[in-house]
Amino acid sequence: APPPPLAAGSYWVASDYTSETGYSCEGVGKATIGSAVECEAAAAELAGSADPMGYSRAWQGTMDQTNRPPACHIASGGISFNTRLDSTDTDSHDRLVCATSPSL
């Protein structure tokens, strides 16, 4: 079973593109969101706050794409979970969505 969603305030959106942060939440002192269920919970929590770049914070669902960041990320259309964990962000306009602490 997937881990339960973390407590409110447990999710973070990078203010810099993946071209600056890389593709790992651990690389910026956060924790990678490891499932679509938890990524959707993050989107639900983050939907209540405005995005500094004007991106939608609506849940877009799960994808399997080689040209988007792995795991949970935000693009102009919203937040989604990429199951292709070895992928990269080819346009570098996406940003990390991370947990502020590891999943329980």
N, CA, C and O atoms as a Tinker XYZ file with bonds, in Angstrom:
   416  protein
     1  N      0.845000   -1.189000    0.000000    73     2
     2  CA     0.000000    0.000000    0.000000    64     1     3
     3  C      0.885000    1.246000    0.000000    63     2     4     5
     4  O      1.961000    1.245000    0.598000    81     3
     5  N      0.436000    2.298000   -0.666000    73     3     6
     6  CA     1.233000    3.531000   -0.685000    64     5     7
     7  C      1.256000    4.170000    0.695000    63     6     8     9
     8  O      0.367000    3.931000    1.512000    81     7
     9  N      2.274000    4.979000    0.952000    73     7    10
    10  CA     2.337000    5.649000    2.257000    64     9    11
    11  C      1.202000    6.649000    2.390000    63    10    12    13
    12  O      0.723000    7.174000    1.385000    81    11
    13  N      0.767000    6.919000    3.602000    73    11    14
    14  CA    -0.285000    7.924000    3.772000    64    13    15
    15  C      0.268000    9.309000    3.444000    63    14    16    17
    16  O      1.468000    9.543000    3.584000    81    15
    17  N     -0.589000   10.223000    3.014000    73    15    18
    18  CA    -0.114000   11.586000    2.762000    64    17    19
    19  C      0.469000   12.191000    4.039000    63    18    20    21
    20  O      0.039000   11.866000    5.145000    81    19
    21  N      1.423000   13.048000    3.876000    73    19    22
    22  CA     2.045000   13.704000    5.023000    64    21    23
    23  C      1.128000   14.772000    5.583000    63    22    24    25
    24  O      0.137000   15.143000    4.954000    81    23
    25  N      1.454000   15.258000    6.747000    73    23    26
    26  CA     0.658000   16.313000    7.389000    64    25    27
    27  C      0.701000   17.590000    6.555000    63    26    28    29
    28  O      1.633000   17.803000    5.780000    81    27
    29  N     -0.296000   18.421000    6.715000    73    27    30
    30  CA    -0.357000   19.690000    5.993000    64    29    31
    31  C      0.924000   20.488000    6.219000    63    30    32    33
    32  O      1.503000   20.459000    7.304000    81    31
    33  N      1.348000   21.184000    5.203000    73    31    34
    34  CA     2.583000   21.958000    5.296000    64    33    35
    35  C      3.820000   21.128000    5.020000    63    34    36    37
    36  O      4.942000   21.579000    5.250000    81    35
    37  N      3.618000   19.914000    4.525000    73    35    38
    38  CA     4.738000   18.993000    4.327000    64    37    39
    39  C      5.277000   18.983000    2.906000    63    38    40    41
    40  O      6.176000   18.201000    2.598000    81    39
    41  N      4.750000   19.832000    2.034000    73    39    42
    42  CA     5.171000   19.825000    0.637000    64    41    43
    43  C      5.763000   21.165000    0.229000    63    42    44    45
    44  O      5.431000   22.207000    0.795000    81    43
    45  N      6.643000   21.121000   -0.760000    73    43    46
    46  CA     7.444000   22.279000   -1.150000    64    45    47
    47  C      7.573000   22.289000   -2.663000    63    46    48    49
    48  O      7.734000   21.238000   -3.285000    81    47
    49  N      7.503000   23.466000   -3.251000    73    47    50
    50  CA     7.707000   23.632000   -4.700000    64    49    51
    51  C      8.973000   24.463000   -4.904000    63    50    52    53
    52  O      9.136000   25.529000   -4.309000    81    51
    53  N      9.854000   23.962000   -5.747000    73    51    54
    54  CA    11.080000   24.703000   -6.044000    64    53    55
    55  C     10.735000   26.020000   -6.733000    63    54    56    57
    56  O      9.806000   26.082000   -7.538000    81    55
    57  N     11.485000   27.065000   -6.415000    73    55    58
    58  CA    11.293000   28.343000   -7.088000    64    57    59
    59  C     12.222000   28.477000   -8.291000    63    58    60    61
    60  O     12.125000   29.441000   -9.051000    81    59
    61  N     13.124000   27.507000   -8.465000    73    59    62
    62  CA    14.040000   27.508000   -9.606000    64    61    63
    63  C     13.731000   26.325000  -10.519000    63    62    64    65
    64  O     13.253000   25.288000  -10.060000    81    63
    65  N     14.007000   26.486000  -11.810000    73    63    66
    66  CA    13.807000   25.414000  -12.780000    64    65    67
    67  C     14.758000   24.251000  -12.512000    63    66    68    69
    68  O     15.774000   24.410000  -11.835000    81    67
    69  N     14.413000   23.065000  -13.056000    73    67    70
    70  CA    15.275000   21.893000  -12.865000    64    69    71
    71  C     16.655000   22.086000  -13.481000    63    70    72    73
    72  O     17.594000   21.390000  -13.098000    81    71
    73  N     16.802000   23.017000  -14.428000    73    71    74
    74  CA    18.123000   23.299000  -14.989000    64    73    75
    75  C     19.061000   23.841000  -13.916000    63    74    76    77
    76  O     20.282000   23.756000  -14.049000    81    75
    77  N     18.481000   24.405000  -12.839000    73    75    78
    78  CA    19.292000   24.944000  -11.746000    64    77    79
    79  C     19.337000   24.010000  -10.532000    63    78    80    81
    80  O     20.359000   23.935000   -9.849000    81    79
    81  N     18.241000   23.301000  -10.260000    73    79    82
    82  CA    18.190000   22.446000   -9.069000    64    81    83
    83  C     18.623000   21.021000   -9.338000    63    82    84    85
    84  O     19.013000   20.315000   -8.409000    81    83
    85  N     18.564000   20.578000  -10.586000    73    83    86
    86  CA    18.734000   19.162000  -10.881000    64    85    87
    87  C     17.400000   18.454000  -10.702000    63    86    88    89
    88  O     16.367000   19.098000  -10.519000    81    87
    89  N     17.426000   17.118000  -10.756000    73    87    90
    90  CA    16.182000   16.357000  -10.739000    64    89    91
    91  C     15.917000   15.665000   -9.414000    63    90    92    93
    92  O     14.952000   14.911000   -9.294000    81    91
    93  N     16.758000   15.909000   -8.417000    73    91    94
    94  CA    16.640000   15.210000   -7.142000    64    93    95
    95  C     16.212000   16.148000   -6.029000    63    94    96    97
    96  O     16.844000   17.179000   -5.796000    81    95
    97  N     15.128000   15.784000   -5.338000    73    95    98
    98  CA    14.711000   16.571000   -4.170000    64    97    99
    99  C     15.772000   16.519000   -3.080000    63    98   100   101
   100  O     15.978000   17.496000   -2.360000    81    99
   101  N     16.442000   15.383000   -2.960000    73    99   102
   102  CA    17.493000   15.255000   -1.951000    64   101   103
   103  C     18.632000   16.237000   -2.203000    63   102   104   105
   104  O     19.306000   16.665000   -1.266000    81   103
   105  N     18.847000   16.596000   -3.476000    73   103   106
   106  CA    19.891000   17.547000   -3.826000    64   105   107
   107  C     19.614000   18.958000   -3.332000    63   106   108   109
   108  O     20.526000   19.784000   -3.286000    81   107
   109  N     18.371000   19.247000   -2.962000    73   107   110
   110  CA    18.011000   20.564000   -2.427000    64   109   111
   111  C     17.539000   20.447000   -0.969000    63   110   112   113
   112  O     16.849000   21.328000   -0.456000    81   111
   113  N     17.922000   19.345000   -0.317000    73   111   114
   114  CA    17.626000   19.183000    1.101000    64   113   115
   115  C     16.199000   18.767000    1.416000    63   114   116   117
   116  O     15.738000   18.939000    2.545000    81   115
   117  N     15.495000   18.222000    0.429000    73   115   118
   118  CA    14.115000   17.767000    0.619000    64   117   119
   119  C     14.038000   16.268000    0.353000    63   118   120   121
   120  O     15.067000   15.614000    0.187000    81   119
   121  N     12.835000   15.726000    0.312000    73   119   122
   122  CA    12.642000   14.299000    0.059000    64   121   123
   123  C     11.797000   14.105000   -1.198000    63   122   124   125
   124  O     10.811000   14.810000   -1.412000    81   123
   125  N     12.197000   13.144000   -2.018000    73   123   126
   126  CA    11.448000   12.836000   -3.231000    64   125   127
   127  C     10.092000   12.242000   -2.874000    63   126   128   129
   128  O      9.994000   11.398000   -1.983000    81   127
   129  N      9.062000   12.676000   -3.561000    73   127   130
   130  CA     7.723000   12.107000   -3.425000    64   129   131
   131  C      7.693000   10.858000   -4.299000    63   130   132   133
   132  O      7.828000   10.940000   -5.520000    81   131
   133  N      7.517000    9.705000   -3.667000    73   131   134
   134  CA     7.727000    8.440000   -4.351000    64   133   135
   135  C      6.527000    7.785000   -4.986000    63   134   136   137
   136  O      6.662000    6.701000   -5.553000    81   135
   137  N      5.356000    8.393000   -4.918000    73   135   138
   138  CA     4.189000    7.754000   -5.521000    64   137   139
   139  C      3.239000    8.807000   -6.075000    63   138   140   141
   140  O      3.240000    9.960000   -5.644000    81   139
   141  N      2.429000    8.383000   -7.039000    73   139   142
   142  CA     1.429000    9.281000   -7.600000    64   141   143
   143  C      0.402000    9.678000   -6.550000    63   142   144   145
   144  O     -0.102000   10.801000   -6.566000    81   143
   145  N      0.088000    8.757000   -5.632000    73   143   146
   146  CA    -0.889000    9.054000   -4.577000    64   145   147
   147  C     -0.392000   10.216000   -3.716000    63   146   148   149
   148  O     -1.147000   11.141000   -3.419000    81   147
   149  N      0.869000   10.166000   -3.320000    73   147   150
   150  CA     1.414000   11.239000   -2.497000    64   149   151
   151  C      1.578000   12.529000   -3.306000    63   150   152   153
   152  O      1.388000   13.620000   -2.767000    81   151
   153  N      1.925000   12.419000   -4.581000    73   151   154
   154  CA     2.054000   13.599000   -5.437000    64   153   155
   155  C      0.696000   14.288000   -5.580000    63   154   156   157
   156  O      0.618000   15.517000   -5.574000    81   155
   157  N     -0.367000   13.500000   -5.707000    73   155   158
   158  CA    -1.706000   14.077000   -5.797000    64   157   159
   159  C     -2.076000   14.776000   -4.486000    63   158   160   161
   160  O     -2.718000   15.825000   -4.500000    81   159
   161  N     -1.668000   14.189000   -3.349000    73   159   162
   162  CA    -1.908000   14.834000   -2.056000    64   161   163
   163  C     -1.154000   16.159000   -1.970000    63   162   164   165
   164  O     -1.668000   17.138000   -1.431000    81   163
   165  N      0.068000   16.185000   -2.505000    73   163   166
   166  CA     0.851000   17.422000   -2.528000    64   165   167
   167  C      0.148000   18.468000   -3.382000    63   166   168   169
   168  O      0.062000   19.634000   -2.994000    81   167
   169  N     -0.355000   18.056000   -4.543000    73   167   170
   170  CA    -1.060000   18.991000   -5.420000    64   169   171
   171  C     -2.289000   19.566000   -4.721000    63   170   172   173
   172  O     -2.578000   20.757000   -4.834000    81   171
   173  N     -3.012000   18.704000   -3.995000    73   171   174
   174  CA    -4.211000   19.165000   -3.286000    64   173   175
   175  C     -3.849000   20.215000   -2.239000    63   174   176   177
   176  O     -4.544000   21.221000   -2.095000    81   175
   177  N     -2.756000   19.977000   -1.508000    73   175   178
   178  CA    -2.327000   20.945000   -0.491000    64   177   179
   179  C     -1.829000   22.236000   -1.133000    63   178   180   181
   180  O     -2.168000   23.331000   -0.684000    81   179
   181  N     -1.030000   22.103000   -2.176000    73   179   182
   182  CA    -0.403000   23.275000   -2.796000    64   181   183
   183  C     -1.376000   24.088000   -3.639000    63   182   184   185
   184  O     -1.099000   25.247000   -3.949000    81   183
   185  N     -2.518000   23.498000   -4.019000    73   183   186
   186  CA    -3.496000   24.204000   -4.846000    64   185   187
   187  C     -4.029000   25.456000   -4.162000    63   186   188   189
   188  O     -4.511000   26.370000   -4.830000    81   187
   189  N     -3.947000   25.505000   -2.842000    73   187   190
   190  CA    -4.450000   26.654000   -2.102000    64   189   191
   191  C     -3.512000   27.842000   -2.081000    63   190   192   193
   192  O     -3.862000   28.897000   -1.551000    81   191
   193  N     -2.319000   27.690000   -2.653000    73   191   194
   194  CA    -1.353000   28.793000   -2.637000    64   193   195
   195  C     -0.991000   29.189000   -4.066000    63   194   196   197
   196  O     -0.947000   28.349000   -4.966000    81   195
   197  N     -0.737000   30.457000   -4.255000    73   195   198
   198  CA    -0.411000   30.966000   -5.586000    64   197   199
   199  C      1.005000   30.544000   -5.983000    63   198   200   201
   200  O      1.891000   30.441000   -5.134000    81   199
   201  N      1.202000   30.306000   -7.251000    73   199   202
   202  CA     2.521000   29.947000   -7.746000    64   201   203
   203  C      3.237000   31.210000   -8.215000    63   202   204   205
   204  O      2.655000   32.002000   -8.956000    81   203
   205  N      4.501000   31.416000   -7.795000    73   203   206
   206  CA     5.209000   32.650000   -8.152000    64   205   207
   207  C      5.428000   32.817000   -9.653000    63   206   208   209
   208  O      5.619000   33.938000  -10.126000    81   207
   209  N      5.404000   31.726000  -10.403000    73   207   210
   210  CA     5.590000   31.814000  -11.852000    64   209   211
   211  C      4.264000   31.734000  -12.589000    63   210   212   213
   212  O      4.240000   31.697000  -13.819000    81   211
   213  N      3.163000   31.707000  -11.853000    73   211   214
   214  CA     1.857000   31.669000  -12.482000    64   213   215
   215  C      1.434000   30.300000  -12.983000    63   214   216   217
   216  O      0.452000   30.186000  -13.716000    81   215
   217  N      2.161000   29.263000  -12.596000    73   215   218
   218  CA     1.807000   27.911000  -13.013000    64   217   219
   219  C      0.554000   27.451000  -12.283000    63   218   220   221
   220  O      0.319000   27.830000  -11.136000    81   219
   221  N     -0.246000   26.632000  -12.954000    73   219   222
   222  CA    -1.382000   25.992000  -12.297000    64   221   223
   223  C     -0.841000   24.982000  -11.290000    63   222   224   225
   224  O      0.174000   24.332000  -11.542000    81   223
   225  N     -1.513000   24.850000  -10.159000    73   223   226
   226  CA    -1.132000   23.832000   -9.193000    64   225   227
   227  C     -2.174000   22.716000   -9.130000    63   226   228   229
   228  O     -2.250000   21.984000   -8.143000    81   227
   229  N     -2.970000   22.593000  -10.185000    73   227   230
   230  CA    -3.971000   21.530000  -10.265000    64   229   231
   231  C     -3.286000   20.189000  -10.549000    63   230   232   233
   232  O     -2.229000   20.146000  -11.179000    81   231
   233  N     -3.895000   19.104000  -10.081000    73   231   234
   234  CA    -3.374000   17.756000  -10.322000    64   233   235
   235  C     -3.626000   17.379000  -11.772000    63   234   236   237
   236  O     -4.755000   17.467000  -12.256000    81   235
   237  N     -2.568000   16.956000  -12.468000    73   235   238
   238  CA    -2.685000   16.539000  -13.866000    64   237   239
   239  C     -2.673000   15.036000  -14.047000    63   238   240   241
   240  O     -3.032000   14.542000  -15.116000    81   239
   241  N     -2.267000   14.298000  -13.027000    73   239   242
   242  CA    -2.259000   12.845000  -13.130000    64   241   243
   243  C     -0.868000   12.274000  -13.302000    63   242   244   245
   244  O      0.138000   12.949000  -13.088000    81   243
   245  N     -0.839000   11.007000  -13.697000    73   243   246
   246  CA     0.404000   10.256000  -13.849000    64   245   247
   247  C      0.792000   10.215000  -15.320000    63   246   248   249
   248  O     -0.070000   10.128000  -16.195000    81   247
   249  N      2.098000   10.277000  -15.589000    73   247   250
   250  CA     2.609000   10.223000  -16.952000    64   249   251
   251  C      3.798000    9.278000  -17.013000    63   250   252   253
   252  O      4.354000    8.901000  -15.981000    81   251
   253  N      4.181000    8.901000  -18.208000    73   251   254
   254  CA     5.367000    8.089000  -18.454000    64   253   255
   255  C      6.070000    8.734000  -19.640000    63   254   256   257
   256  O      5.859000    8.348000  -20.790000    81   255
   257  N      6.912000    9.725000  -19.342000    73   255   258
   258  CA     7.555000   10.500000  -20.412000    64   257   259
   259  C      9.041000   10.668000  -20.138000    63   258   260   261
   260  O      9.454000   10.856000  -18.994000    81   259
   261  N      9.835000   10.600000  -21.192000    73   259   262
   262  CA    11.282000   10.748000  -21.055000    64   261   263
   263  C     11.729000   12.201000  -21.101000    63   262   264   265
   264  O     12.890000   12.488000  -20.811000    81   263
   265  N     10.837000   13.132000  -21.459000    73   263   266
   266  CA    11.240000   14.536000  -21.613000    64   265   267
   267  C     10.761000   15.416000  -20.466000    63   266   268   269
   268  O     10.799000   16.641000  -20.578000    81   267
   269  N     10.312000   14.817000  -19.366000    73   267   270
   270  CA     9.860000   15.564000  -18.192000    64   269   271
   271  C     10.652000   15.070000  -16.984000    63   270   272   273
   272  O     11.202000   13.970000  -17.022000    81   271
   273  N     10.722000   15.858000  -15.917000    73   271   274
   274  CA    11.468000   15.411000  -14.733000    64   273   275
   275  C     10.855000   14.142000  -14.148000    63   274   276   277
   276  O      9.661000   13.893000  -14.313000    81   275
   277  N     11.668000   13.344000  -13.469000    73   275   278
   278  CA    11.135000   12.156000  -12.804000    64   277   279
   279  C     10.317000   12.526000  -11.564000    63   278   280   281
   280  O     10.479000   13.605000  -10.993000    81   279
   281  N      9.451000   11.622000  -11.169000    73   279   282
   282  CA     8.654000   11.741000   -9.942000    64   281   283
   283  C      7.727000   12.956000   -9.979000    63   282   284   285
   284  O      7.193000   13.291000  -11.036000    81   283
   285  N      7.532000   13.619000   -8.835000    73   283   286
   286  CA     6.537000   14.685000   -8.715000    64   285   287
   287  C      7.144000   16.019000   -9.142000    63   286   288   289
   288  O      8.214000   16.403000   -8.670000    81   287
   289  N      6.454000   16.718000  -10.038000    73   287   290
   290  CA     6.975000   17.994000  -10.535000    64   289   291
   291  C      5.826000   18.883000  -10.995000    63   290   292   293
   292  O      4.697000   18.427000  -11.178000    81   291
   293  N      6.142000   20.159000  -11.177000    73   291   294
   294  CA     5.152000   21.126000  -11.655000    64   293   295
   295  C      5.623000   21.698000  -12.982000    63   294   296   297
   296  O      6.796000   22.025000  -13.164000    81   295
   297  N      4.670000   21.809000  -13.907000    73   295   298
   298  CA     4.892000   22.477000  -15.188000    64   297   299
   299  C      3.798000   23.529000  -15.321000    63   298   300   301
   300  O      2.971000   23.682000  -14.421000    81   299
   301  N      3.787000   24.247000  -16.421000    73   299   302
   302  CA     2.819000   25.336000  -16.551000    64   301   303
   303  C      1.377000   24.851000  -16.443000    63   302   304   305
   304  O      0.504000   25.604000  -16.014000    81   303
   305  N      1.116000   23.589000  -16.831000    73   303   306
   306  CA    -0.246000   23.066000  -16.802000    64   305   307
   307  C     -0.692000   22.491000  -15.475000    63   306   308   309
   308  O     -1.883000   22.250000  -15.280000    81   307
   309  N      0.243000   22.265000  -14.553000    73   307   310
   310  CA    -0.127000   21.707000  -13.259000    64   309   311
   311  C      0.927000   20.757000  -12.714000    63   310   312   313
   312  O      2.055000   20.702000  -13.206000    81   311
   313  N      0.534000   20.013000  -11.689000    73   311   314
   314  CA     1.425000   19.080000  -11.000000    64   313   315
   315  C      1.119000   17.662000  -11.464000    63   314   316   317
   316  O     -0.045000   17.271000  -11.557000    81   315
   317  N      2.164000   16.892000  -11.757000    73   315   318
   318  CA     1.981000   15.513000  -12.191000    64   317   319
   319  C      3.103000   14.639000  -11.662000    63   318   320   321
   320  O      4.113000   15.133000  -11.160000    81   319
   321  N      2.908000   13.320000  -11.785000    73   319   322
   322  CA     3.897000   12.345000  -11.338000    64   321   323
   323  C      4.379000   11.571000  -12.551000    63   322   324   325
   324  O      3.584000   10.951000  -13.258000    81   323
   325  N      5.697000   11.609000  -12.792000    73   323   326
   326  CA     6.292000   10.898000  -13.912000    64   325   327
   327  C      6.876000    9.585000  -13.417000    63   326   328   329
   328  O      7.790000    9.580000  -12.592000    81   327
   329  N      6.346000    8.463000  -13.920000    73   327   330
   330  CA     6.827000    7.148000  -13.499000    64   329   331
   331  C      8.168000    6.792000  -14.125000    63   330   332   333
   332  O      8.802000    5.821000  -13.713000    81   331
   333  N      8.611000    7.565000  -15.116000    73   331   334
   334  CA     9.902000    7.311000  -15.769000    64   333   335
   335  C     10.989000    7.961000  -14.913000    63   334   336   337
   336  O     11.343000    9.120000  -15.129000    81   335
   337  N     11.518000    7.212000  -13.941000    73   335   338
   338  CA    12.400000    7.799000  -12.935000    64   337   339
   339  C     13.792000    8.125000  -13.444000    63   338   340   341
   340  O     14.565000    8.779000  -12.744000    81   339
   341  N     14.130000    7.677000  -14.661000    73   339   342
   342  CA    15.446000    7.999000  -15.232000    64   341   343
   343  C     15.344000    9.103000  -16.274000    63   342   344   345
   344  O     16.290000    9.328000  -17.029000    81   343
   345  N     14.214000    9.791000  -16.327000    73   343   346
   346  CA    14.006000   10.814000  -17.352000    64   345   347
   347  C     14.665000   12.135000  -16.976000    63   346   348   349
   348  O     15.117000   12.331000  -15.848000    81   347
   349  N     14.704000   13.030000  -17.950000    73   347   350
   350  CA    15.233000   14.369000  -17.723000    64   349   351
   351  C     14.262000   15.395000  -18.295000    63   350   352   353
   352  O     13.404000   15.064000  -19.113000    81   351
   353  N     14.403000   16.614000  -17.867000    73   351   354
   354  CA    13.520000   17.704000  -18.276000    64   353   355
   355  C     14.162000   18.410000  -19.461000    63   354   356   357
   356  O     15.074000   19.217000  -19.278000    81   355
   357  N     13.701000   18.120000  -20.670000    73   355   358
   358  CA    14.397000   18.628000  -21.847000    64   357   359
   359  C     14.249000   20.128000  -22.058000    63   358   360   361
   360  O     15.152000   20.753000  -22.613000    81   359
   361  N     13.127000   20.732000  -21.630000    73   359   362
   362  CA    13.012000   22.176000  -21.821000    64   361   363
   363  C     13.410000   22.967000  -20.580000    63   362   364   365
   364  O     13.512000   24.193000  -20.621000    81   363
   365  N     13.633000   22.261000  -19.483000    73   363   366
   366  CA    14.090000   22.868000  -18.217000    64   365   367
   367  C     13.148000   23.939000  -17.691000    63   366   368   369
   368  O     13.588000   24.850000  -16.989000    81   367
   369  N     11.849000   23.849000  -18.016000    73   367   370
   370  CA    10.878000   24.810000  -17.503000    64   369   371
   371  C     10.022000   24.227000  -16.393000    63   370   372   373
   372  O      9.133000   24.899000  -15.870000    81   371
   373  N     10.291000   22.971000  -16.030000    73   371   374
   374  CA     9.565000   22.334000  -14.945000    64   373   375
   375  C     10.329000   22.546000  -13.640000    63   374   376   377
   376  O     11.519000   22.861000  -13.643000    81   375
   377  N      9.612000   22.365000  -12.510000    73   375   378
   378  CA    10.232000   22.545000  -11.204000    64   377   379
   379  C      9.871000   21.379000  -10.306000    63   378   380   381
   380  O      8.827000   20.748000  -10.472000    81   379
   381  N     10.741000   21.103000   -9.358000    73   379   382
   382  CA    10.521000   20.007000   -8.419000    64   381   383
   383  C      9.370000   20.283000   -7.470000    63   382   384   385
   384  O      9.173000   21.418000   -7.037000    81   383
   385  N      8.610000   19.249000   -7.146000    73   383   386
   386  CA     7.663000   19.261000   -6.041000    64   385   387
   387  C      8.163000   18.171000   -5.095000    63   386   388   389
   388  O      8.272000   17.007000   -5.480000    81   387
   389  N      8.464000   18.557000   -3.857000    73   387   390
   390  CA     9.112000   17.649000   -2.918000    64   389   391
   391  C      8.356000   17.582000   -1.596000    63   390   392   393
   392  O      7.507000   18.422000   -1.299000    81   391
   393  N      8.684000   16.573000   -0.825000    73   391   394
   394  CA     8.226000   16.511000    0.553000    64   393   395
   395  C      9.287000   17.200000    1.405000    63   394   396   397
   396  O     10.479000   17.111000    1.111000    81   395
   397  N      8.852000   17.885000    2.459000    73   395   398
   398  CA     9.828000   18.568000    3.309000    64   397   399
   399  C     10.511000   17.610000    4.256000    63   398   400   401
   400  O     11.534000   17.950000    4.850000    81   399
   401  N      9.953000   16.395000    4.408000    73   399   402
   402  CA    10.591000   15.353000    5.211000    64   401   403
   403  C     10.264000   14.025000    4.568000    63   402   404   405
   404  O      9.292000   13.940000    3.816000    81   403
   405  N     11.039000   12.978000    4.833000    73   403   406
   406  CA    10.782000   11.687000    4.193000    64   405   407
   407  C      9.403000   11.143000    4.528000    63   406   408   409
   408  O      8.852000   11.421000    5.593000    81   407
   409  N      8.858000   10.367000    3.609000    73   407   410
   410  CA     7.565000    9.718000    3.849000    64   409   411
   411  C      7.659000    8.788000    5.054000    63   410   412   413
   412  O      8.711000    8.209000    5.327000    81   411
   413  N      6.559000    8.656000    5.758000    73   411   414
   414  CA     6.510000    7.759000    6.911000    64   413   415
   415  C      6.244000    6.339000    6.470000    63   414   416
   416  O      6.169000    5.438000    7.305000    81   415
